[in-house]
């Protein structure tokens, strides 16, 4: 079972959300680390400043026999001054003024008058539990003797601040991702909506009428360029469909005539066996059979050439040799004068079979309209090799001769099918010349008609 692939809209939304999730996750981690470091540094700085102020401002006020002194400190810092035995309070901030000794030193640090502090066990069951954090202690000299001054952050602890920040980020980041996903989903859908509209329009056109087109916005963005490209493709499809329909119609019409002749001849012969001229019967069958064979062969060539499936070889071909061979062939089947005086050596790279077919079709066309003479000529014209075939017939209207290279088109003089033409010879000539990098056309001459074919030499 084939797994269904996500739509472009879903994939783009997922990609954007993943990228933003990585960015927000990384940013949140950095913010947490920086905030924790900043809070710790700020708390340490506040405590250190307060301890220093107590040493400088209040140390001399602590005298023997006096009651504990009430210290004035910052609102988020509490200080307690005790003796070194940690059993008497000499001074304290207002928030802990009535509390006994809350901590004792654990380890002397460098310098020697700084200590780590540890809360006493009774604090864990008192209202102070959770209110004190980041303790620092320093030695202090007072009139009552050496003591210890201890400072704490009071109230909202650093851990609590960090926890609040973490919870805030854990709530905010997913919420932001949901908002981003919604915005991206909406934006991508809005961006792709013209593409979907074009798709629906093309589906309708493909199933109904190839003359319809996709609306163009007139801009130069990707959607506008796609619409113009699709319309150009629809133009080609419409032209191709029309040509195909005309081709099938014309081919059917061309095949009907010889088939009708064959059937009528066979029916007439079968109904009048004793009166049938069997020589004439045989000639008619052969003539119409050859005509059908030629038409089918031409149709097959054009069909394969349209699909670019007609194989094409590339080798050196002497056009003068092909014309000499063709002259020898037609001299045996006609009483017309065939002149090769203008044939000069001309060599090209191309497909020998196709070039022979080209020359034969041009010559057969000239033979049908010539009165007394057909002449061949070749020469080089820059990078092209040129073949000219002239007949002394009534000539063609050069100005309108392009239509003669369209399929199933005949000149007025050739409308009688008894001349043997199918209307496909010259289109085949044009196709072969084009595949060899050249062209085929009639050129203006004083009398008769001349077809000129140019083929790229290399």
N, C-alpha and C positions, 0 to 999 in steps of 0.2 A: 504494500500500500504506500503510495507516494505521500510524503508529509507535505501538508499545505504550507507554502511559504508566506511569511508575513508581507503585508502590503508595503509599498514604498513609504506611505505616510506613517505606518507603525514603526518601520525600521528607522526612519529618520528621527521620530520622536524618541525611540529607545536609545538611539545613539547620542542624541543631545542630552537626555537625562543622565546617561552613564557618564558622559564627559563632565557635566556640571556636578554630578555626585562626587566624582574624583576630585574636582576642584574644591568643592565645598568641604569635603572630608579632610583634604590636606590643609585647607585654610583653617578649619575648626581645630585640628590638632595643633597647628602652630599658635593659634590664638590661646588655646588652653595652656600650652607650655609657657608662652610669654606672660599670660595673665598670672599664672602660678608663680613664676619667677618675680614678676613685678610686685605682686602682693607680699611675697616673702621679703623682698628687698625693702619695700616701703615700711612693712611692720618692723623689721629689724632696725631700720633707720629711726623710726619714731621712738622705739623703746630706748635705743642708744642715746638719742637726744634728751629724752626725759630723764634717764639715769644720770646723764651729765649735769642737767639742770639741778637735780636733787643734790648732787655732790657739791656743786658750786653755791647754790642758793640756800639750801636747807640744812646742810650738814652741821653748821655751827649752832643751829637752833636746838639740836638734840642734846639736852644736858641731863645729868644724873638726877634722878628723883622726880622728874617731870612726867606728866601724862603723855601718851602717844600724840605726836604732832599730826595735824591734818594737812596733808600735802595737796597742793593745787597742781593737777596734771591735765593732759589732754583727755578729752572725753572717751577716747577709745584705748587709753593706756592707763593701767593701774600700777602703783608702786607700793611696795612694803619694805620698810627698813627694820632689820632684826639684828640681834646680837649674833656673834659667831656660833653660839651654841644652838641657835634656831629655837629658842624657847621664850623669847620676849619680843614684843612688837614695840619699836621705838617711834615709828612714823608710818602713815599709810594714807593712800588716796581715799576719798570720801566713799567710794563704792565698796571698799573692803575695810573701812576704818574699824568697825566693830568685830571683825573676824580675827581669830587667833592666827598664829604663824601658818602660812599656807604651803610653804615649800622649804626645801633644803638643797644645799649645793651637792652636786654629785661628783664633779671632776674639775680640777683646776685646768684652765686652758692657757694658751700663750697670748697675751701677757699674763702674768701671774695673778693679777687681780680680777680676771674674768672667769666665770664659772658656768657650767651647765646646771640647770635646776630641775627638780622633780617635785611634783605636787605631792603633798602628804595624803595618806589614805582617807582621812576624814572628808577631804574635798569631794571625793567621788559620790558621797551621799548627801552633799549640801547643795543649795541653790547655785553655787559657783560651778558645779559640774557642767562642762560644755561651754562655759563663758570665758575661760582663760586659755590662751594659746600663745605660742612663740615666746616662751619665757627666757629672760636673760638675767644674769646676776653679776654684780661687781662689788669689790671690797670698798668700804667707805670708812673714813676716819672722822669720828665725832668727839665732842667733849666727853661723852660717856665711854669712849673707847672705840676700838675697831669693831666694825659691824659689816653687815651685808645688805646691800640694796638690790631688791629683786623687782623686775618689771615684766608685765604681761600685756598682751592685747586683750582687751575686755569687751565682751558683747559678741558681735558677729565675728566669728573666727575666720581665719584664712581658709581652713578646710571647708567651712560652710559656704564662703564666697566662691570657692572653686567648684563646689558641688552645685550651687545655683547656676553658675555659668555653664557647667556640663549639662545639666538638665535643660537649660534654655537652648543650648545648641542641639541637643537630641530631639527637642520638639520642633525647633525652627527649621533645621535642615530638611527633614522629611516633608514639612509643610511647604518649604520653598521648592522642593523637587516636584511636589504635586502641582504647585502653581506653574512651574516651568513646563511640566509635561502638558498641562492644559493649554498654555500659551503656544507651545511648539505644535501641538496637535492641531489647534485652531489655525495657526499661521501656515503650516504645511498644507492643510486642507484648503485654505483660501488660495494658496499659491498654485496648487494642483487642480483646482476647480476648472480653470480654462482648459487644461489638458484633458480632463474627464469629459468636458463638454465637447471638445473636438473629437474625442474617441466615439462618443455617442453619435455625433453628427456623421462621422466617417462610416460607422456601422450602418446607419440609415441609408447613406448614399450607396454603399456597396451592395445593399440588398434591394434598392429601389431604382434610383436614377443616377447614372454617371454624369449627367449634365449639372447636377447640383454641386455646390462648392462650400468649403469651410469658411465661416466669416473671418475676416482679417481685421485686426485692431488698428493696423497702420503704424505701429511702433517698430522698434528694432530690438526688442528683447527676444529671449529664447522661444517663448510661446508664439510670438508673431512670426519669427523665422520658420518655426515648425509648421504653422498654418500655411505660409506661402509655399513651403516645400511640399506639403500634402496636396495643395491645390495644383502645383505643377505636376505632381505624380498623377493626380486625377485627370489632368489634361491629357497626359500620355496614355493613361488607361482608356479614356474615352476615345482618343484617336485610334488606339490599337484595337479596341472593341469594334469601332465603326469599320476599320479596314478589314478586320477579320470577317465581319458580317458581309461586307461587300465581296470579299474574296470568296467566301463560301457560296454566296449567291451567284457570282459570276462563274465560278467553277462548275456549279450545278447546271447553269445555263449552257456553258460550253460543252459539257459532257452529254447533255440531253440531245443536242443536235446529231452527233454521230451515232449515238445509241438509237435514236428514233430512225435514222436512215438504215441502220443495220436491221432493226426489227421489221421495218416496212419492207425492206428487200427480202428478208427471210419469209415473211408472211406472204408476199406476192409470189415468191418462188414455190412455197408449199401449196398454194392454191392453184397454181398453174404450172405444174411440173413439166408438161409437154411443151408449153409455149415459152418457158424461161430460157433466156440467153445466158447459159452458164458461164461463158467467158466474161460477160459484163457483170454477172453476179459475183464471180470471183474477184474481179477488179474492184468492185464496190466494197466487198468485205475487206480486202487488203488495204484499200485506201482509208476507209473509216477506222479500221483496226490500228493502222500506223498513226492516224491522227489521235486516237485515244491514247495510244502508247506514248506519243510525244507529249500530249497534254498532261498525262499523269506524271511523266518524268519531270516536266517543268514544275508542276505543282509540288512534287516531292522535294526538288532542289530548293525552291523558294521557302517552303515550310521549314526545312532544316536550316537554311541560311538565316531565316528570321530568328530562330532559337540559337543561332551561333553554334550549331552542332555539325555543320558541314565541315569536315576536316579540310585543312588547308596546308599544303606542303610548301616548303621554301627551298627552291633550288634555281640554278641558272637556266633560263629559258631563252632560246633564240626566236624572236618574233618573226624574223624574216623566213626562217625554216617553216614555221607554222603556216605563214601566208603562202609559201610555195606549195606546201602540201595541199592547202585548201584550193589553190588555183588548179592543181592537177586533178583534184576530185571533181570540181564543178565543170571542168572542160569535158569530162566524160559524160555528164548528164545534161548538158545544155549546148545550144548552138550559139550562145552569146559569145562575144569576144571578151576574153579575160586578160587584162594587162597587168603585168608585174614590173613594169619598167621603173616605177617609182620606189620599189622596195629596196631599202638599204639595210646593211647589217644593224641589228638592234637587239641588244641583250638586256634582260631584266631578271630580277630575283622574284620568283612567284610560283604559283601552282600550275604545272603544265596542263593538267586536265581542265582546270577552270579556264585557262587562257585559250585553249583549243575550242572550248565551248563558246567562249566570248566571240572569237573570230568566226566560227561557223554560224552563230546566230546573226551576226552583222552581215555576213556574206549572203545568207539565205534571205534576209530582209531585202538586200539590194537586188538579188536575182528576181524577186517577185515583181519589182517595179521598173527594172531596166528594159529599155527598148532594144538596144543593140550591144552595149558595152558596159562592163564593170571593171574598174581599175583599183589596184591596191597600191599603197605607199606607206613607207615607214621612215622615221627620222628621230634624232634626239633633239629635245628642246629643254635645255638646262638639265635639271635633275629628273626629267620625265622622258619616257619613250612614247612616241606618238604613232598611232595607226590611223590611216585614213582610207575609207572605202567609199568610192564614188560610183553612182549609177547615172545613166543618161535618161532617166524617166521624167515624169512630170514634176518631180520635186516636192518638197514639203514647205509649209509655212514655218520658217525658222523661229519667228517671234513666238509662236504658240507650240513649238515642238517639244517643250518640256513635258507636256501631258502624254506624249507618246511613250514615255518611259514609265508611265503608270500601268498597273496591271489591267489586262483585258481592254486596253484602249487601242483602237485602230484608226488609221487615216481613212478618209472618205474613199480613197481608191482601193482600200483593202477590206472594205466591209463585207465583201462576198467571201464566205468561208471556203469557197472552192479554191481560193488562192493558197490555202494551206496554213494560214496564220492563225495563231491561238491568242494573240494579244499578250503573250508572256515572254517572247524572245527578247525584246528590248529591255524590259524590266530586269531580266536576268543579266543582260549585258551591263546595265547600270550597277547592279549589285556586285558583280565580279570586279568591275573597275573600281568601285568604292572600296572593296576589301583589299585591293592592291594599291590603295593610296592615291587613286586617280579619279577620273570622271569620264562620262560619255555624253556627247551632245551632237546635234546637227549644226553645221556652220553654213554661212551664206556663201553660195557660189553662183556663177553666171547662169548656169543651166544644170538641170538634174538636181541631185541631192548628194551631199557628202556627210558621212558620219565620222566624227573624230573621237578617238579614244586615247586618253593619256593614262599612262601607268608609271608609277614611281620605279626608277631603275634599281634602287637599293632599299 
